[in-house]
C-alpha cells in the first residue's frame, strides 16, 4: 500500500482533504487515514458504518463511474470538526 503524500504541518481537516484529492481506485486502503474503524459515512444516497463498508462504498463508486475524483475547494470546520 502506498501511503498518501501528507504534510504534518497541515491541519487535520486539510490532511483529510488531501487524502480525498489523492484518492485512486487502487489505493482505497488509505481511507484508513481519514476514517476510524467504526466511522459513519453519509452522502445524499447512502449511509454506511465501519471502515470496511466505507471502503466498499468508494470501490463501488470507482467501479460505476468513469474516472471520478475529488476536488476540495474549501475546508471549513463545522460544529463537529476534527482537531
C-alpha positions in Angstrom: 0.0 0.0 0.0 1.3 3.4 -0.9 1.0 6.0 1.8 -0.6 9.2 0.6 1.5 12.2 0.4 0.9 14.1 3.6 2.2 17.2 5.3 2.3 17.1 9.1 2.2 20.9 9.1 -1.4 20.8 7.7 -4.4 20.9 10.0 -6.3 17.5 10.4 -9.1 18.7 8.1 -6.6 19.7 5.4 -4.8 16.3 5.7 -8.2 14.6 5.2 -8.9 16.8 2.2 -5.6 15.8 0.8 -6.4 12.1 1.2 -9.6 12.6 -0.8 -7.9 14.7 -3.5 -5.2 12.0 -4.0 -7.6 9.0 -3.7 -7.4 6.4 -6.5 -9.3 3.1 -7.0 -6.1 1.1 -6.4 -5.3 2.9 -3.2 -8.6 2.7 -1.2 -6.7 1.3 1.9 -5.6 4.9 2.5 -9.1 5.7 3.6 -8.0 4.5 7.0 -6.0 7.8 7.2 -9.4 9.6 7.2 -11.8 7.3 8.9 -11.8 5.5 12.2 -12.7 1.8 12.2 -16.3 2.4 13.3 -16.8 5.7 11.4 -20.1 6.6 9.6 -20.1 7.8 6.1 -23.2 9.5 4.7 -23.9 11.2 1.4 -27.2 12.0 -0.3 -27.5 8.4 -1.5 -26.2 6.1 1.3 -25.3 5.8 4.9 -22.8 3.2 5.9 -20.9 2.4 9.1 -17.4 1.0 9.5 -14.2 1.4 7.6 -14.9 -1.8 5.6 -18.3 -0.6 4.5 -17.0 2.9 3.7 -14.2 1.4 1.6 -16.7 -0.8 -0.2 -18.8 2.3 -1.0 -15.9 4.0 -2.6 -14.9 0.8 -4.5 -18.5 0.7 -5.9 -18.2 4.4 -6.9 -15.0 3.8 -8.8 -16.5 0.7 -10.5 -19.6 2.5 -11.7 -18.2 6.0 -12.6 -15.7 6.9 -15.2 -12.6 8.5 -13.6 -14.2 10.1 -10.5 -12.1 12.5 -8.5 -12.5 14.8 -5.6 -11.6 18.5 -5.6 -11.7 20.2 -2.2 -12.3 23.9 -2.8 -12.8 24.9 0.8 -12.1 23.5 4.3 -14.4 24.9 6.9 -14.5 23.4 10.4 -18.1 22.9 11.5 -19.7 22.1 14.8 -18.2 18.5 14.8 -14.8 19.5 13.4 -11.6 17.4 13.6 -8.7 18.7 15.7 
